[in-house]
Amino acid sequence: MPWEYEDADIITLCEDCHEKESGRSSTEKAFIYALKLVFSKEDIEYIYDGLMEYSISRDHKKTADKIVAILKDRNAQIRSRKIRGT
């Protein structure tokens, strides 16, 4: 029920935004799970702090695109090392 939540946990959305937010919870849980598999608590806090500092008044889509590009590049480097045996 609404009164069981803190005010800070509740946001008001228009119908279109509410539609976009549907399913977000499961996506966020999957993302957090993936972070926990790869990063330590300290790493996650460091990433969070960096995102909060960087994303203020920036284009969030561009930020997400850069993060994905960095991760894809890093994964390619790891796969390349495994293939070469280094």
Buried (B, 14 or more C-beta within 10 A) or exposed (E): EEEEEEEEEEEEEEEEEEEEEEEEEEEEEEEEEEBEEEEEEEEBEEEEEEBEEEEEEEEEEEEEEEEEEEEEEEEEEEEEEEEEEE
